[in-house]
Amino acid sequence: MCNVLRKNAICEKEAMTYLLTAAQMRGIERDAIESGTVTGLELMERAGRGAVDAILARWPALRAATAAILCGPGNNGGDGYVVARLLRELGWSVTIYALGDPAQISGDARINADRWAGPVASLDDLPQEWACDLVVDALFGTGLTRPVEGQGPLFRRINEAVAQSRGPAVAALDLPSGLCADSGRILAAGDDEAAAAAAHLTISFHALKRGHVLGAGPARCGTLAVVDIGLNPPSDEAGIAHLVAAPRAATLAKSPFAHKFDHGHALVLSGGVGKGGAARMAARAALRIGAGLVTLGCPPAALIENAARLDAIMLRRIDDAEALTDLLGDGRITALLLGPGLGVDDRGAALVEAALRAGRPTLLDADALTLIANEGALRDLVHPGCVLTPHPGEFGRLFPDLSARLRDPAVTGPAFSAIDAAADAARGIGATILLKGPATVVADGEGAVRVNDAVFDRAVPWLATAGAGDVLSGLVAGLLARGMPPFEAASMAARLHTDAAQLHGPGLIAEDLPEILPRLLRDMGA
C-alpha cells in the first residue's frame, strides 16, 4: 500500500506516476474484474480498508472516536459503507448520513450497505453543528458529471471546518464532492465556490486522477494519499497522461571525451537597447543546463549593453533576417530561442520567419508567440521541431477557442481541462506545447502528454516572479541544443525549473535560477 501523508503530498511510487481520467480508472477496474482475478466487491473492501489506514495514519490521535460518514448512492457511497463498518469494528461511534434512499442503491454498494447494521440517517438530518471527530465525504467521488444540487450549505460547513482547522477532521474518498475528476474544475453553472467541498485529506485509489493536480484540485484536496488496491497499470498507454518523472543523471551528464560542439550551440535572439535582460537570462540558463556554446544575437546598438553583462555567452550582431539566415549557414548551431525581449515589430516578425524556415529545433516564447498569434503566415511555418511555451494569456491569443472553453463554466463532466487544451493545441499547430501553470502541461502533436506537478509538496509559489518564464525557455533551448527531442526537452526543463526553485526556496528571483542549477545537477549526480 502506498500512502503518502505529508502535508500536501503526492505518492512517488513509480507505478503511480500516471494521471487517469474517470473512464480510464473504470476501464482498469473492469479489466481486472473481467479477468477473474478480483471481484468488484473485493476492490470496494480493499478501498475501504486502505482509506481507514490512511485516515488513522493522518490522524493517529483519533482512536475510538466519533464519525459521520456521508454516503452517496453509487460506488463512492459503497466505499463509505465499508469505511463505516471498519471504523465501528475498531470501536468508533459511527453514523451514516445517506443522500437519497439507501434502498435504491444497487450492485456492490448495496451489498456493503446491507452489511452495515448501524444507524443510517438522511443527509437532510445532519445536525447543524458538527458533533463528531471525523467527517468522511463519500458522496460522489470520480463519477460526478453534473453540478451538485442543493448541497451548498453542507459544502460551506465542510469548507469552513477545513479552512479554520477547527471542528472535525475531513476526509474525502476519491475527490472532494463537486470536483470533476478529469479536470479538477468545480462543476457549477456559475462562479459558486460552495458548489464543491474541500478536505484535509483526500484518498485516491490505485492512482492519481487528473483532477487531483489540475484546476481547483490541489487547493481542495488538502493532503493526498494514494492507496494501492492491487490493480495493474493500464494495459494500453494511449491517452494516458503522466507526471514528469525526476530526470536521470545519465540523461544530463557529459562525456569526459566530448568536445563543446558535441553538446550543441544555442542561438538566442534579443531585442534592442534596454530589452536584453530576458534574453540574457534565457541564454545563461541554456548554458547552465549544458549547451556547449550559447550565442546571443542582437541589433548593433545593443552590443555594448549586452557585452557589459555577458562573458561566457558569445555575442553576434544580427540586424535583420538576412543576417540571421547567413549565420544559420553554420550547421553547428543546433537550436534557436526567440521571444523574450525580441519585440513585436517588423524585425521581430522577420527573425521569427527566418528562424522557422531554417527548420532547426526552435523555442518560441513571449513576443514570438504574439507575432505568431497575429500573423497566420508565421503560424503556418511552425514545425514539429518547435516548442511553444505560452502562459494562459498567451495561450488565449494563440488558441482563443480552446482558451474560451477553459474559461466557460464547467456545467457537465468530464469538463474540458488544461490537458485537453494543450493536447488539442499541439495537434492543431503540429508542435510541442508547454502550457504554463502550477501544473504545467506538456503535449506533443502525437498525443503524448506529461504534467509537471508543481503542486502539493512540490508547490513553488515564489516562481511567480518576473523573468522565471524566460529562464524556463532557456532551459528548453539548452536541452534542444544538446539534441534532446522537443517533447522530452520541454518536459525535463519544466521539472528542473521547479526543482531548482524548490532547492532555492523563498526569496527567489529569476536570476537565481541558472545559478542554482550546478548544485541541483551535482545533487542529481549528473
Summary of the structure (lengths in Angstrom):
residues: 526
radius of gyration: 25.9
end to end distance: 31.7
largest distance: 83.0
contacts: 1957
relative contact order: 0.11
helix: 44%
strand: 16%
